[in-house]
Amino acid sequence: MSADTFPSEAEDGPLESGLHAVASFDVDPPYSPELDDLDTGEFDDRFLDRELSWLRFNQRVLELAEDPRTPLLERARFLAIFTSNLDEFFMVRVAGLKRRIAAGVAVRSASGLMPKEVLRQIWVEAAVLMQRHARVFREQLIPDLADEGITLVRWEDLDRDEQRECKKIFKERVFPVLTPLAVDPAHPFPYISGLSLNLAVLVANPKTGKEHFARVKVPQIFSRFVPLGNQRFVPLEDVIAEHLRRLFPGMEVRAVHSFRVTRNEDLEVEEDDAENLLKALEKELLRRRFGPPVRLEVEETIDDRVLNLLVSELGVTEEEVVRLSGPLDLRGLHDIADLDRGDLKFDTFLPSTHRLLAPVESASPVDVFKAVSRNDILLHHPFDSFSTSVQRFIEQAAADPHVLAIKQTLYRTSGDSPIIDALVDAAEAGKQVLVIVEIKARFDEQANIRWARKLEQAGCHVVYGLVGLKTHCKLAMVVREEPDGIRRYTHIGTGNYNPKTARMYEDFGLLTTNETIGEDVAHLFNNLSGWSRNARYDQIMVAPDSVRSGLIERIRGEIANHAAGLPARVRIKANSVVDEAVIDELYRASRAGVPVDLLIRGICAVRPGVPNLSQTVRVRSVLGRFLEHSRIFWFENGGNPEAYLGSADMMHRNLDRRVEVLVNLPHPDLVAEVGKVFDLAFDPGTAAWELDATGTWTAAAPLDDAPLTNLQEILIQARKRR
C-alpha cells in the first residue's frame, strides 16, 4: 500500500479454507450474542454500519483538506489521500458487497441492514462526498494556490508560449508512448485497466461523416500535472486532447472526454497446500487486473452517446456512474504537495533518537543491546526515530558476532528496506534467520513475494505463516549469547517494519529483555514455523486464540472493580472497532457505570451516549499530519493500571482470521506513558472529532474561544524539549 494513503484497513475478505488453520490454532467461534438484557429487542440497532462508518472516516480526511488551518500544500495532499482511500474502498468493500449480492449471500449485517441496503446508502453518501471533493478542489484549493503563485490551469488558460512548450513536450515525450485503440467490427472494445485515466475520443471521417470511437490511455509514467515553469501546471490529459489530430491524422476529432474505471481488485486465494501458496497467489495477482468494474467516473460534460457506449461495454449500472467536474483522478495532487514550498507545509520535523538510545558523549551509535538490557524501552514513532531504534536493533544484531539467531515477522516493508538487507547480511554471516513473510498483505503481495525469494536465496528460513490465517503481528526477536547465558531481546510493535511509513505513521513499540515476554514470543515463533502447539501465554495475547476472550475478561474485571467500589475505567485506541462481542462487553461496562473512552481513527460501530446502553462511552477521532495507527488497550485495574499494545484492531478479521499479538507492558512507567496519550486525546482542549449516537462525527468546538491544541504537535514539541 502506498504511503500516500490513509489506509482504511477495511479489508474483511473471505476466510481462506484449510485444515491447517484448525491444527495450528483453536479458532474462536463466530460471535453469538449472549441472551441477556441487550437482546430484548430494545437495542437491536445498537451497532453502526461499518461500511458507512468508513465513508465518514474519509469525510474527516476531506475536512482536513477544507480546514484553512491546515497548511495549503498539505490540504492538496489530503485531497489526494481522499481519492486513494475512496479508490481502495470501492475496489475492496463495494466490490465485496456486489460479490455477496450476486452470489445470493443476503445476510443481514450487525447494523440490521441487508447488503443491498448498505450498497444503496453507500452510493448516496459516496456521491455526495465525491461531489464535495471536486468542489473543494475547484472552489477552494485552486484559488488559494493561485494566491500563493501556484497555478493549476486548463488548456484554454495557457498563453501562446506555454502552448508551444506543451506542443514540444507532446511531440518529444508523450506522443511516442501513446497507443490509440479504435472500436469497430475488427477492433473489439479494449480492456480498461482499473484506476487508469483514459480519453474517450469520438472521431469522424470528414468525407463520409461516419463517426468512430477510440480510447487513448493517459500514460502513468509522466507527471499527472505538466509543469510549465513559474509553478504553473496543466493536466496531462489536456495536453494529449489538444494534440489528438497527430494520433488520428486525416480524421476530424469531434469530442474528447476523460473517464476512469474502478475494478474489483480483492484477492481470493483458497489454497490448502502451503508449498503452492506462492504460485496460487501469483496466478490470482494476474486475475486481479481483470476484475469486474464497480465504478465509472466521467466528466460531467461527457457526450451522452459516448457515455452510453462506456456503460454498455463496461457493464456498469446507472448508479455506478459518477459525473464530476474535471480533472479526474486527483491522486496526482501529491506532485503538487511535494513542491519545494516549506512556507505552505507543516513545519519540518525530524524524529529524534529515544533518550535511552541516544549517545551521551560519544559520537558512535549506542549499543542497543546494552541499553535494552538496562531498561525496557517504549518507542513512540515517528516522534522517536525508527532508524536509530528498531532498524539499528536489527542491523546491530546482524553484525554482532554474539548473536546466534534473528526471528522476525514481515507484513509490509519498503522497496529498499534496510531491514531486509540486514537479515540477508545476518544469514550470510551464518546466523540462524527465520522470517515469517505474509505474502497475502493486500496490495503488497507482489513486493512481498519478491522479498521472500530474495531472503530465501540468501539462506534465510522463510515461512509464509499458517494457511487460513494472515500473520499480521509485528515481532522481532534476537537470541544473543552473553557471559551469563543466552538472552532474548524482543521487539513487539503496533506498526510494520517499514522505515518509510515509520516516518508518517504513529505507532508504539516495546524493546525488552523481559524473560517471560521472550519465552512467550519464542513459543509463538515455533508455532508459526513448525508444529509446536502452545496456546497459553503469560504476558501476551494471541489471536485467534485469546485476544477477544482476553480483552473481554479484562473489561469484565473493570465491571467487577466498579461494583466493588474500586477505580475502574476502559480506554482503547485503535484503527477500527467493529467486533460485536467486544462492543457488547463495552456496553455492559457502560451500563454498570464504568467510563469507556475510545480513540478510533477509522471505523467505529459503537453508538455512544445512548440512554441505558452507552451513556458513559465517549468516542473521539484524531487525524493529522501523521497517520494514527497504534493500538492500545488500557485498564484502570482497581488503581493499578495495566496496558496492552500490539497489532490487533477490534475487527472480525483481526480476531478470527489473523495471527495478532498484544503485549502486556511490563513496567508501570510504560503504562503511565501510554496513559498520557489518552489524557491528551480526551482533553476538551484537544482538537478531535466526536461521535454521537446517530453515527455523525462533529469537530470539537473550542472552549472559551481558546484555540484547540493539536495532539501530534504537542508530542512533537515534547520530543524537541527532551
C-alpha angles and dihedrals in degrees: 000000000000117000086226093077135076092228112224093209081214098143117125104155129168119300109258110235125233139127089229089073091060092043092054103039137018098236116215112245118251114281114279115180116238116244098250137116092299089068101057093103094256092100103034089126095050094121125073116221112265097214094051090044089056091053089053089052089057088047087061089053088053090050089058087058090050095047111102089206089067110089110258100246090044087056087056089051093051089053088054091047090051089055094049093046093051091047090056092045091056094042093053116015101033090040089052092051091050090049092052092047092049091049091051093243094145100171117159113240124234088261088062095250126127117230092255091052091050091048091049092052091045091058092049094050096036092051090054091049094048092051091047090049092052091047093051089052094047102037103030114019100042094050093043092049090049090054087058094048096260109121127192107190139173123233095266090059095059122104121228095265091052091047090052090050091051090049089054092048091049094048097045103035116010105038095059089057100048123099117190113208116203125206117218138116090291095043117051121210106286125243110261111211119224117271093002116137112234141182119225104208126195111199130175136203103244091213100049100021090226112151126222134189123227135174125218118190116218105232114244094205092079129068112277089229115042112227114230098180129263089059093293119139138184126194113261092230090060090057092049094045092053092054101042091117087076089058094046105034114187092018129103114238105218103169139009124188131170121226139172133201127209115204137194101268099168116125126232111195117169107176126152095183110077091197090063096042093099093052093045091051094047089052091049091049089059089050091052090071090063101047116140118268119262101176138022118199117196137169112265091238094059117139111253092229091055092046092050090052092050092047092048097046096042094044096228125148126240092255090055092062115094119194112204137171107253153290099064126204103040093186083104089073086086086077090055092046089053093061115126095254107123090173089068098047140068112286112274112269125190116190113241128222113261109262092242091053098042118106113243104197108352124074090218119101116266117259099252092203094056091046094050093044088059098045141007105246124214110201123201112194139237088014088057112050115254093200095056094044121028097017091046090048091059094040093051090047090054092051099039112101090206093061112099102180144007123201122186144162120224120195102156128357138165126273094248096035117177086199090064091046091051092050090050090050091050093051092047089051089059099257120140106253122186118184123185103204118191102211092179094066100136115258091357095073096108094048092047092051089052094050092044090058093046090053092048091051090053092055100260119144102243120194125181095213124242123331108247094024132076114224101228101154119114108227137152125173129184120197110206132182111227134173092265094045140273116341128190120217112197135193119192118179146173095225140055125271091254117130092198100052090039086073091056106029123078108228142151128223135183123216110192147154091203103148096215093050090046091051091049093050092046090055091048093052089050089051091051097046103035144010096287113136117204115147096165122080131172105209104017136059116217127200135251087024107049118351097095095039092042094053092045089051090054093046088053088050089059090051090053092047091051091050089051092052094252125134110278134177139141122213123179130181115191145139092242140005113197108128108117096208093056092042092051090052090052088051090052090050090051093048088053090054100257113146111239121194119187121189103192126175100191134358120024123175093180119111105212125200098026111149113252090004115055109357093135094046118106121185122194134172128205122195127171147125090323125053109246100228110149124111117213130171113195127184128187089218097195094306097317100091122209129190137193127200131186150108104302128107119193095259132119093245093053096045099039110022106033139063102240131170133206118186126206107235103242101213133052091228090060091048089051091050094058089041089063089060090059091045091055095042094052096041106119088229094060119096111246144127119257125211123221131198093269093060093255120140117212127187111246113256120234117257117239090348090294113142115254117248123237114239095211093046090053090055092047092052091046090057091047091053090048 
